[in-house]
Amino acid sequence: MGKTVTRELSEIIENIEAHSGAAFHRSAPREYAAKLGIETENIGSATLLSVRKSNSLYFNRVLGLGLASQTNMKQIEQIIDYYTGQKIKRFAIELSPLAKPNRIVNWLEQQGFHESEGTAKMYQDGSPIQNEKPDFRIKRVDATQASDWFAVMSTIFTQFRSRREWFEARFSLPQWHHYLAFDSDEPVAVAAMYLQDGAAHLTDAATLSGFRRRGIQKAMIHQRVLDGLELGCSWFTSETAAPKPRNPLISHRNLRRTGFEMAYVRGKYVWEA
């Protein structure tokens, strides 16, 4: 865990992701949301994200448990009841190591959760960063280029190909900002950022395979931080897979090189029917 990370900073790190996830879920068009069973709920300080017609832990997960307020066994039981009531057979609780009380993990194990691979949570305190001028163009795009953005995104993350209507609806939300990088006039990389209450969550970063290792994502991080600073953000957060010895992660390295520090590895606890 980063030596300067307090419970209050962990709340900022976890809450901005929870806000972004809830906003994304709520952005789904009404008929589309009803068809897939897209919902959000709050129990205590936890934000519950759910999609009844999906087994993905990206869409079915709990964020912020035990941070703004301590949790208890009853809340954990309520969370299980929420997902089972929607006939969702698999979901995850993503748990900050600073969540309270300390025996949460024991309670989760008693309820049948098992630990899965965690996530490295990264943060930056809004310090200006230097970046070389890239040999490609980065543009913040609006709904008129939503289809171009999604085309790149779904080429890389093929599991999202059936979610076009949902992702494109997100472009209507003022808190969400979307970016394309161009090689000449060809879109080759995407990124996004969600802003709320002076914090920004950097997410959805991806580059087409033929254009990687050219510094595109490093420049996209730089651009989003600059834009966030202009919009009044004091904190920036993101996440990557947890780094392992002798297995360097490019996304983790890009964040470190643009001023981000690792706060901690957030635990992931999975419940399956």
N, C-alpha and C positions, 0 to 999 in steps of 0.2 A: 504494500500500500504506500502511496506517496506520503512523505513525512508531514506535509502541510495539510493533508485532507482531514477536515473535521466532519462531524455529523451534519453541520449546516451546509458545508460544501457538497457533501454527498446528496443532500436534498436537492440542491440546484442541479447536480449532474443527473440524478434519477428523475426529478420532476419534469425537466424540459423534454426528456424522451417520452415520459408518460403523456404529457400534454400533446406532443406531436403525434403519438400513436392514436390518442383519442380523437384528435382533430381529423386525422386521416380516416378513421373509421366513420366518423360523423359526416365526412364529405361525400360518402357514397350516395348516389341518387336513390330516392326512396324505393322505387320498385326493385332496383338492383339490390339494395340492402335487404329488402324483405325476401327476395329470392335466395340469397346466400345466407341469410341470418346474421347480418353484421350488426353487432351491438357493442356498447361500452357500459360499464357499471363502476361504482365506487363503493368499497367496503373499508371503513376506517381510512387510513392514508393511502390505501392501495387503489390503483387503477386497473380494472379488468378489461381486457380486449378479447373479443370473441368473434369467430366466424363459424357458424354452425355447419356449413358445407365444406369445411376444410379441416385437415388433420395437421396443418402446419403450425409449428410452435412460434413462427413469426406472427401469425394472425391470432393465436390463442395463447395469451400470456398475461402475467400479472407483474406490474411495476410499482415500486414505491412502498411496498409492505414494510411496516415497522419503522418508518423514518419520521414523518411529521408527527406521528403519534405511535406509541407502543402498540403492538398487536397482542393477541391472545389466542388461545386454542379455539374459542368460539368463532372468531373471524376466519380462521383457517377452515373450519368446518363450513362456514357460510360460503367461502370461495369455492370449495368442492361442490357444495349444493348448487351454486350458480351454474357451473359448467355441466354437471350431470343433469341438471334440470333442462338444459338445452340439448341434451344427448350428445355432448361433446366428449369424446373418449380419451382425449389426450391434450394436456395443456402444461404450461411451465410457470413457475414462480421464479422471477429473476431477482435475487436478493443481495442488496448491498451488505458488505461485511460490517457496516456500522448500524444496521437495523437492530431494533430492540424489541423484546429482551434477548439476551444471548442464547436462550434455549429455543429459539425459533427452529433451528435446524433439527433439534431433537423432536419437536412437535411435528415437523414435516415428515420425518422418518416414521414416526408413529402412525401417521395418516397414509403411509404407503408411497410417499415421494421417493424417488431415487435421484442421486446427483448426476448431472451431465456436465459436459465441457462448458466452462464458464466463458465470460467475455471480458476483454480488457477495456475498461472505461478510461477515456482520455479527457483531459481538460486543458484549457488555455485561459489565462486571466486577462485577455484583451491587449497584451503587449504588442506594439507594432512589429512586423516582421519584414525582412528584406527578401526580395525574390528577383531572380534574373528575368528579363523580358523573354517570354517564350516565343517560339517560332510558329505559333498557332493562335487562333483567335478564340477568346472566351466571351460568351454573351449570356446575360441573364434573360431568359425567355419567358413569354407570357402564353396565354391559352392558344394564340395563333400558331405556335410551334409545339404545342403539346404532343401532337402525333409524331413529330420528329424526335422529340425527347423520348417518348415511349418506345419508338422503334429501336433506338440504341439500347435502352434499358432492357427491353424484353429479348433482344438478341443475346445479351450477356447473361441475364437471369431468366432462363427459359421457363421457370416455374411461374412467372408472372404473365405469360403470354395471354392468358384468358382473362386478365384483369384490366384491360385497356380502359374500359368505361370508368372504372373506379379511380385509377391513377390519373386520368385526364381530368376528372372532376376536381381533383385536388388543386388544380391550377386556378380555381376560382377563389381560393382562400387567401386573404392578404398576408397571413402569417407564413405561408409557404413561398419559398423562392426557388426557382429551378434554373439550372445552368446547362448550356451546351458548349462543348469545345469543338472547333472546326479546323480541319486540315484543308486549306483553300476554302471551298464551299461545302465540304463533306462533313456532316456531324460524326464525330468519332468518340466522344466521351460525354458522360452526364454526371451531374451532381445535384444535390438539393440541400436546402437549409430551412429550418423552422425557427421562428423567433417568437418569444413571449417573455414578458416581465424582465427585460434586460439580459436574457440568456438566449443563446442560439445553439441548435442541435444540427451538426453536420452529418448528412446521411446520403444514401443512394449514390455513392461514388463508383463509377465503373467506366472502363475504357475498352474499346474494341481490340481484339487480340493483336491485330497488325500494327497498332499504334502505341503499344505499351513501352515502358522504360524510356520515355522521352520527356518525362517531367510534367506530363499533363495534369495528373492528379495533384501533384505538389502545387502547381499553379492554381488549380481549382480551389484548393484549401486556402491559399493566399487570397484569392479574390473574394471568397465568402467571408473571410475574417475582415477584410477591408470594408466590404459592404455592411457587415454586421456592426462594425465600429461606427460607421456613418449613421446607422440607424439606432445607435444608443446602447448597443450590447456591451456588457462588462465581462461576460463569461461565455466561453465556447466549449462545447462538448462533442465527443464522437466516441466511436467504439470500433474495435477490431476483434478478430479471434485472438485468444490469449497466446502470446508468444511463447515459444518453447526453445530450450537450448539447441543450438545447431539447426534451427529452423526459422531463419529470419523471415518476417512478413513484410512485404513491400508496403502495404497500407499502414502498418504500424510505424515503419521507418519514415514514411512520408509525413505522418503526423508529428513525429518527434522532430523532424528537420524543419518543421514550420512552427515550432514553439510549443507543441503540446507535450504534456507530461502524463504519465500513467498514474491514475488515482489508485486503482486497485483492480483485481480480477473479480468480477461480480459472479456470484454463484448462480447456477441454474439447477432447479429442482423440478423434476418432471413427474407428473401424475398420469397414470394410464389405467383405464378401466380393465 
